[in-house]
Amino acid sequence: MTLLLVLFLSAQERGAQDPDIDAAVRARVTAMTECRLPELWDHAAALEALGAAAAGAIKDGLKSASPQVRLGCAKALLGIGNPEAGEKALRELADSKAPAEARLAALGLLRSSLDDALGPVLQRLAQEDADPRVRIEAARTLWDVAEDRSARERIERFLLSDDKALRDRAALALGEMGYVEGIAKKILARLAGEPTDDGRRATLILRIERLAKEREASSNPFALGHDALVRQKDAEIARLSQELAALRQSQLRGDKGADPLLDWVMARIRENYVDDAELNEVTLRVGAAKGLLRVLDRFSTFMNVDETQQFEDSISGAYTGVGAQISQDRDTGQLIIVRPLYNGPAYRTGLKPQDRILEIDGIETKGKDMVEIMRLLKGTRASHVKLQVMRRGWKEPREFDIVRAEIRMENVRTRLLPCGIAYVRLDQFGERAYDELLERLDALRPEGFQAIVLDLRGNPGGLLSEAVKVVDLFVAEDPRPIVTQRGRIGEKAEMSRNAPPQYLSEPLVVLIDKTSASASEIVAGALQDYDHRAVLVGERTFGKGSVQRIFPVPPDLGGLVGGRSALRLTVQYYYLPSGRCIHTRRDAEGRVVAEGGVTPDVEIAPPSWPLWKANELEQLAEMQELKDYVQRLLDPARAARSTALLLGGDGGDPERYPGFKEFFEKIEGATRCAPADVRLVVRASLWRAYEDAQGRELPADFQDDVQLRRAIAETLKRLGIDPAKEPAYAGIEATVQAPPPAERAEE
């Protein structure tokens, strides 16, 4: 399923393409100098997002006199796969005179270290350091990296301390090491009643201990359901242990909670919510994170474990689902099918373009986040999903039961139209969009084409790097960048000249509509900005000109949200070669405050039938007499002529189809539609039957697609060809300019 939101640029790819990485690192280092400890980790995450290309500049930050800067840079180096430099810096920081908060955080980050030089340092700190908190944390880390029994003994001594805070710290450390006995257990039981992070840690420790004892009590391997029970207990222990580790890391990092109000709300929920069995800390945290981002903009969100995996799967272009390209109506928020993929489950079930999906398995879709929509539509192979669908002309919604299947997306479809016009439909900017486009155009060269119509209608975007290469195909050298990205803290990335131009002389017309978004808007807008290299035909585009960066949740916090998750945050806006921004900005209530999108040079909307006619056309499509007539058109005696009418056009004349007059006379009393309208349904049904017979999709029916017809008319004008002299395009100008055919009944 392709997303209108266009999220496919990974943070690492962005970093590799940023020409000013050093400046970005310096800006973060400067910010870390004065920030509080919780904010430090945000800056470290931003450095990680720059990728391995930033490692050299981040290492320079280790030379800073500021312990905070060294801590943040070391954390970033661990995150980008440079553990040697990061762990060395953390070891030196822990064994320094830096503030205790920085030293404790450094020790916490070293818990999974394999550095041989770390053991002696930890031994000394656990025994001799002047700060008892550091001695406890060093002993705790020593247990993790070497399972040193002396570490536990050193921590146990603090259970008898006169300082309550040290007693609590020692009991929590011992509990996490698996020692829940005697004084330590009494302290943990007391802490578990407190609505604090320490209280939550104590509660988790005691729950893990209880589950471990229950597991041991299931000692009879021959008891009914024994294996399933053990697996259940093991899974729950593993989940709670992961959550406990994440909570501990959060405290070491200095996280004091998102906000006093949020902490208060969470505490009230834990203490008072009526159904304790339904309380799930992971669900609460993920829900809170999603709520925070929902008020920013429609493209920022927090992705849970499943959504993160689905996001990554979408980049490859292969997934298991219903096989339909979808978008959200920018005005109503309704979910619309842009195009069912040929021979996919949605196509075979009978879903059509512009169908509106109201519910997915009983869950309303209007206004829902598109990542959540994707989660609902995807699933395991051969599983069922029920869609409630409304189609123009229906009096009420209908339910479709669809069996999911593996879907592989193609980026490009082509067809050579009469007069040497290469029609190219680019459905999305996937990983091979540029290569596929080049291959398809090269394949058409022997047939000879002299102009190109590039169809970006319904294209939700994709990889920016692929879009830039597509623009390069058609544009000569120009000093202006194809696209510029600008963010709040001055980050700037300019992208251009990634591929040699190959099609500079062929007239180019680009089709766009209100579902063309992001990368497709950049391509259309850039081709318009570069001295009108292309003529744009259709409707104003969606207006999605923002950049979302992916911030993976650090591994040490993954347990708090159930595993590998990510924050998707809007960080920049796109700017076209002329300097204009294509993003539509809206206020908190969804009202447009700054219109975005790309306006076509030639505006033309698809036809909109009155409701009575839409209903009649739908009934015609289901009429058995029409289905039988289409099958007769495919009989061997008529197949050649029917195919010629499909591929070469029928001039809008229904009687060019063999036997149409007799067929219409049979059904005339059962429909209010005129012969010209019935021809539309006959042609659409014949087209689909032809595709099924060929086993492949046939793009570009220029006979009834008014936007495509106008694009062809603009192309012929630039080629100096009179459409009146071309039988295939007879009446093309009149069709574009004339009103719809006369109707046989009033609404």
N, C-alpha and C positions, 0 to 999 in steps of 0.2 A: 504494500500500500504506500503510495507516495504521499507525502505531506505537503500541504500548502505552506507550512511554516519554514521550510527550507533550513534544515539544521545540520547539514552534513559536513561542515568544515570542522575538523578536529582541532583541538587547541594546539597539538604538536605541529600540524601543518601550518597553522597561522604563524607559529613562532618561527618556523623555517623560512617563511616568506617575508617576515618583518625586516626591512632593511635597516632598522635603527634599534636593534636589540640592546646594544650597549647603553643607549640613552634610556630605554625602558627599565633596565636593571638599575641604573644610577638613580632614577626617580624613585624606585621602590626602596633602595638602600637609604636614601635621604629620609623617606617617610618612616622607615623603621627606627631611625635614631631617636625620635621623640615619642613614638606611639606606646600605648599600654600593651601588656603582654597578650591579651586576647586578640588585639588588632594585628599583632606581629604575625600570627598564623595566616591571616588573610593576605598579607603581603608575600609571605612565603609561598602560599598557593598560587599567587599571580606569577611569581618567578618560575614555579614548576610548569605553569601553563605555557611559558615561552619555549620549553622543550630543551633538548640536549644542546642545541646550538648556543644556548645562553650559558653553558657550564663555565666557560673561561671567565666571563664577566662576573658571574656569581662567586667564583673562587677569589676574585679580587676583593670581594666584600668581606672575606674571612680575615683580611688584614686590618679591618676597622678596629679602633680602640673601644667601640661600643659592644658590650657583651650581647645586647639585644640583636644587633646587626649580625654578629657572628652566629648567634643561635638561629636566626631566621634563614641566613644563607646556608648553614649546615643542613637544616631541615629541607630546604629546596633541593640541595644536592642529593640527598637521600631519595627524594621524590623523582628525580630525573635519571636515576640509575648510576649515580657516582658515589657509592658508599665509602670508598676509601678516604677521600677528602672530607666528606661529611662527618664520618665517625671520628676521625682524628681531631677535627675541630671540636666536636662535642666532648670527647674525652679530655681535651685540654681545658675546655670551659668548665667542666665538672670539677676539675682539679685546680681551680683557680680561686682568686679572692673576689670573684664576681658576686653580685647579689644572690641571695639564696634562691629566689624564684627562678632565676635563669639556670642556676646549677641543678635544681630539682627537675626542671623541664629537660635539661640535657641528659640527666640520668634516665629519665623516663623514655626518651627517644633511643637510648642505647640498649634497651631491654632485649632486642633481638640481634644484637651485634655478634659477629663472629671474629672480632678483632682480638688476637692473642695478647696484645699489649694491654687490654682493658682489665683483665683479672687482677693483676697486682695493684693497679690504681684503685679498684673497688675495695680490695682487701684493706688497703691503708685508710681509705676514706671511712669505711664501715667501723674501723677500730679507733681512728685518731682524730677525725674531723671535729672542729670546735662546735659545729652546729649539729645538735642531735637529730634534727629533721633530715639533714644530709646523711648522717650515719644510718638512719633507718632506710632511706631511699637507696643508698649505696648497697646495703645488705640485701634489700629486696631485689635490686638489679643483679647482684652477684648470684642470688638463688636462680634467677631466670636464665643467666648465661652459662652457669657452671654447676647448678644444683649443689652448692657448697653448704653442708650441714651446719657449719659454724655460723652461717648467715642467720639461720633461724634462731640459734641460741642468743645471738647479739640482739635481735629484735625482741625476744621474749623478756629480756631484762627491763625493757621500757614499760612492760605491763604493770610494774610496781612503782613507776615514777609518780612523783607528787604532782606532776603537770598533767591535767586531764587531757589536753590536746595531744600530748605525746602518747598517753595510754591508748587513746582512740586510734591514732595513726598506727601504732604498733599492732593493735588487734585487727585492724583492717588489712594490714600487710600480711599478717600471719594467716588470716582467713583466705586471702587470695592465693596463698601458698599451699592451702589445703589443710591447715592446722586450725580446727575449730573445737577447742577443748578448754575446760577449766575457766580461768579468768578471762581468756580471750573470748570465749563463747558468751559469757555474761555481759561483757562490754558490747559485743555485737548485738545481743538481744536488746540492750538498752538503746543503742544507736538506731536499730530498725524501727523504732517508734517515732523517730524524728523526721519531719518533712524537709530533709536536706539531702545534698548529694552524698554525704557520708551515710545518711540513713538509707538511701537507696542502694548504696554499695553493700551495706550490712544486710539488707533484705535479700539481695541477690545471693550473697555468700551463704546465708542460712537456707535459702531455697535449694541451692546447688547441693549443700550437705544433705538435706532431707531426701532429695532425689537419688543421691548416691547410695544412701542407706536403703531406700526402697529397692533400688536395683540389686544390691547385694542380698536383700531378703528374698528375691526371686531366685533362689538357689537351685530349684528343681528344674533341670533342663528339659524334663519330659512333661512338664505341666502344660496344659492346653494354652496356646497363645504365648508361651514363654518368650520365643524369639521376637515376636512383634512387640511385646511389652518392653523387652530390653532395648530394642532399637528406638522405641518411643522415648524411653528414659535417657538414652545416650544423646538423642537429637536435642532434647530439651536442655540437658546439661551443657551441651556444646553451645546452644543458642544463648543461654544465660551467661556462660563463661565469656562469650564474645561481647555481650552487652556490658558485663562487669569490667572487662579490660578497656573497653571504649570509654566508660564512665570515669575510670581511674585516669586514663590519658587526658580526658577533658579537664579534670581537676589539675593535673600537673601543668597543663598548658595555660592555666590561669583563667579558664572560662568560668565566669560567674553566673552564667545564665543569659539568655538572649535579652531579657528585660525583666525588671522587677514585677511588672504586671503579668507577663507570661508565666513567670515562676509561680506567682500567686495563683493563677488560673490552674496550672498543672497540679499544684498542691491541693487545691480544693477538689479537683477531679479525683485524684488518688484517694483522698480521705472520704469523700461523700457520695460518689457516683453510685446509683442504686444497684447496678448489676456488676459486681466485682469480677465475675467470670468473663465479662466482655471487655474488661480493661486490658489494653495492649500498649505497652510503652512505645514500641516501634511505630504502631499506627498513629498514636498521638503525636509523636515527633514529626513524622512525615507529613501528617495533616497540617500541623502548625507551620512547617516550612512551606508547604504549598500555599497556605493562606497568606503568608507574608509576601510571596512573590506575585500572587494573583492581583494584588492592588497596584502593581507597578505597570505592567503592560501584558498583552495577551500572549507574548512570545517568551517571556521569562517564566520558568517553572522549576520545581524540584522533581527530579525523576527518581522514583523508587527502584528497587532491584530489577523488577520485570521491565519497567519502562526504559531503564538504562540499556538492558540487553536488546530490547526492540529497536532502540535508537541506533545501536551499533549494527544490528542486522540490516537496517534500512540502507546503509551505505553500500552494501554489496549488491543490492538489487534483487536479492533472492529472499523469499520468506514464505510462510505458510499462512494462507488467509483466503479471502473471497475473490481476490483478483479484480479490483476496481480502483480507478484513480478518483480520489475524492477531494473536496475542498469545503470550506465554510463560506456561506454567503456573507460578504463583508458588511451588509446592512442588517440582515435578520439573524445571523448566527446559526442558521439552519445548515444541516449537513447535506451536501449535494454530490451526486455521482457525476463526475466530469466525463468519465468514459470507462465502461467496463472493458477489461482487457480481453482480447479475442480468445475465445475458447476456454476462458477461465470459468470458475464456478458461478460468478455473478452473471456473466454473459450467457452461460448455458441455462441458468434459471430464468432468464428473461428480463433482467434489470436493464434499464436504458439510461442514456445521458439525460441529465436534469431531473432524474428521480430524486426525491428527498427522503432520506432515511430518518425517520422520526424516533425510532427506538432500536436498540441492539440488545437482544435478550432481556427485554422489558425495561431497559435503562434509557431514559430520555437523552437525546444527543444534543439538543439545542444549547448552544453556548458552552459546551464542554470543551476542555482542553484537547487539542488534537492528539497529543501523546496518549491520553486516556482513551480516545476513540480508537487509536491504533491497537491498544492493548485489548480492547473489547472485540475487535474484528479479527485479530490474529488468534491462532491457537494451534493445537496439534493436528497433524494430518488426519483426515477422515472424520474429524469432530464436526458437530453441527452448531450453527449459529442462526438464530431467528431474527430477521429484520422486519420491522414494521415500516412500510414504504408508502409514500403518497406520490401520485403522478397527476400532472395536470389533466383534467378531464374525468378523473375518478371522483365519485361522490364521497368515498370514505377510504381510509388506508387499507392496504392488504398486507398479509404476512407472507414472507418468503423464508423457507427453510433451506439453508445453503450448507453444503458439505465443503469444509475447507480443504484446500489442496496446495501443493507446493507451486509457487508462482515465480517465474523468472522474467524480470522486466527487460525489455529492449528499449534503448534510448531513441533510436531513429528508425523512421519508415519513409520510403521514397517511392515515387512513381513518375515516369516521364509522361507529361501531358502533351496534347497536340500543340504544334508550333514550337516544339523544342523547349518547353518550360519544365524545368526540374522542380517537382513538388517535393519538399522535405518537411516531414513532421517530426519535431524534436519534442518528445514527451517529458523528458526530465534531463537534468545535467548530472547523470551518474558518473561512475568512475571512468567509463570508456566513451562518454558522449562525443568528445572531439574525434577520437579514433574512428568510431562508428560513422560519424558524419563524413569524414574524409573517405572512408572505405566505400560508402554508398554513393557519394558523388563520383568517385573514381570508376565505380561500376557502371554509372550512367554515361560516362564519357564516350565509349564506343557508339552509343546510340545517338549521340550528338545533342547537346542542349546549349541554348544561348541565353537563358535567363533562369533565375531561381526565385521560387516562392518558399520562404521559410515560415512554417506554421508553428507558432509558440502558444497557441490557444490552449488553455488548460494546463500549461507547463508550470508546476509549482516551484521550480528552481532546482537547487542541488549544489554541487561543488562549484564554488566561485572560480577556482583555477580552470575548470573546464569551460566555463562561460567566457572567460577572458581569451582563451585560445580560439574559441569560435569567432569572437569579434575579430581577432587577428587575421583570420582567414580572408576577410573581406575588406580590410582597411589598410591603406598604405601607411608608411611611417608618419608619425605625428608626435610632437613633443608632449601633448597632453596625455596624462595617464587614462587608461580605460575606466578605472574605478579607483576611488580613494576612500579609505576608511578613517573616520575621525571619532575619537572617544573623549571622555571627560578629562582624563589626566594627560591629554596631549599625545596619546599613542596614535600613530599615523602609518598607514600602509598604502603604497601606491602600486598598482598592478598593471602591467602592460608589456607588450612585445615578447610574448612567450612562444609564438609560433610564426613562421614566415607566411606572408600573405600569398594566396594562390588564386583568388577569384576577385580581381579588381575591376575588370571591365564588364562582367555580366550584370545586367540590370537586376536589382534585388528588391523584392517586396516582402515585408514581414507582417504576418497576421498575429494580432494580439486580442485578448479579451479581458474581462474583469477577473478571471481566475489565473491569468498570467502573473507570476509573482517572483520577487527576489531576483535570482540569477537570470531568469528570462526577461525581467524588466531591465536589468543592467545591459543585456545584449541588445534589446530593442532600443533603449534609450541611447546607448553609445553609438549605435549605427545611425540614429537620428542626429546625434550631436556632431558626428564627424562629417560635417558639410553635407548632410542628408545623403549619406551613402546608400541608405535604404528608405523606401517609402513605407510608412506604417499604416496599416489598414485594420479597422475593427473597432474595439471599445477601449476606454481608459483602463489601464491595468490595475491590479489589486492595491498597490502602494505599500509593499513590504520591503522597506529599504534599511532594515536594521540588522546588525550582526550579533549573533548569540555565541558567546564563548562557553565552552564546557569546562566546569570546575569539578573534577572528580572529588568525592568525599575522601579525605585521607584515610588510609587503611586503619589507623588507630582509632578512628571514629566510626568505622563501618558497622560495628556491632550495635551502635545506638539506633541505626536505621535499618537493621536487618541484613546488611551486606553491602556489596558494591553498588553505590548510588552516585548521583551527580547533580550538580546545580547548573541549570542552563540560564544564563543571565545576558540580557541585552547590554552590550558594552560600547557599541559604535554604531554610526550611521554610514550608509553608502552615499557617495557623491559621484555623479557622472562627469564626463570630460568637460562639460560646460560649467561645472560647479554646482548644479542643482541637486537637491536631495529628493529622492523618490518616495520617502517614507510618509505615510499618512499618520498624523498625530491626532489622538483622541483624548478627551478629558475623562475623568473618572466615571462618568455616566455613559461613555461611548460616543459622545458627540464629536464630530470632526472639527478640530481647531486649526489644522493646517492640511490642506488637500495635497496628497502625494500622487504617486503613480505616473505613468507615461501616457500622454495624450496622443492618439494617432493623428496622422496627417489627413486621413480620410476616415471619418467616423461613420460606421454602419453597424447596426445591431441585428441580431438574428430575428426572424419573424416571431411574433407572439400571437398564437391563435386565440380567438374568443373561446370561452369555456365550452360552449355547446359543440364547437367544431373539434376541439381537442378530444372531447368525449366520443364524438362520432368516429374520429380517426382511430382511436383506441379500439372501439368496437369492430371497426373494419378489419384491423390487424388480426383480431381473434376469429373473424368469420370463416367458417369452413369453406365456403364458396371461393373466397379469395385465396386461401391456401391451396385449394385444388387448381385454381387458375395459374398460380405461380408455378406449380409443379408441371403443368402443361407447357408453360413457356420454356421449361428446361428439358422437355422431350427432345430426342435426337433430331427430329425434323425442324424444331424451332430454336434449338440451343444456340446455333451460330448467330442467328439474327438477334436473339435476346442478349447475347454477350456483346455484340456490336453496339447495341443500344445502351448497355451499361457503360462500356469503356469509352465510346465515342460520343455519348450524349443522345438524348431523344428530342431535343429542341422544345421540351415542354409539351409535346403533342401526345396525348394518351393513345390516340388511334394508331400510332406507329407500332404499338405492341400487337402482335397477332391475336385476333379474336377479342380485342378489348371491347369493341362495341357490343358484341353479343353478351360478353360477361357483364357489362354495366347494365344492360337491359334486364338481366336476371336479378340484380341486386338493387335496382333503382328504387323499388318500393320500400326497401329496408334501411335506406340511409338518406340523410338530408344533404349529403356532400355532393358537390358538382363533379363531373368527370375529371377536371383538373386536380381536384383534391384527392380523388380516388387514385389517380396516377401516382401521387406521392407515396401512398401506402404500398401500392403494387411495386414501385421501384425500390423502396426500402426493403421489402420482403424478398424481392428478387436478388438484391445486393447481398443480403445476408445468406441466402441459399447458395449464391455463387461462391461466397467466401468458404462456406462449409464444404462445398464440392471441391474447391481448390486446396482446402486445408490450411489456409493462410489469410491474414487480413489484407483487404484491398483498400488502401487509403484514398481519400480525395474524390468524393463524388461532386464534381464541379457543376452538375446539372441543377441541384437543389440547394446547395450551400451558398447563400447569397453573399456572405463575407468572402468566401473563396472566389466567387465569380467576380466580385469587385476587385480583388487582388489580381486576378487574371486580366481584367480590363486595364488596370494600371500598368501591368507588365506589357501587354500588347501595345499600349500607347508608347512606351519607351522603346519598344522594338520597331515602331513604325508600321505595325500590322493593323489593317482594318478588320475588326472582328466580323463585320458583315460578310466578308469574303471567305470566312472560315466556317464550313458547315458545322463543325463540332461546337463552335461558340456562337452560333446564330442566335440573335436576340439577347446577347449577354448584357449590352448596355440598357436595353429596354427593361430587362428583368430587374436590374439594379435600381432603376429609377421609377418604375411603374408601381402603382399600389397593388396590394394582393388581389387575386382573382375574385370576381363577383361571387357573393355567397347566395345560397339558395334559401336561406332562412335567416330571420333576425334573432338576436339573442333575446 
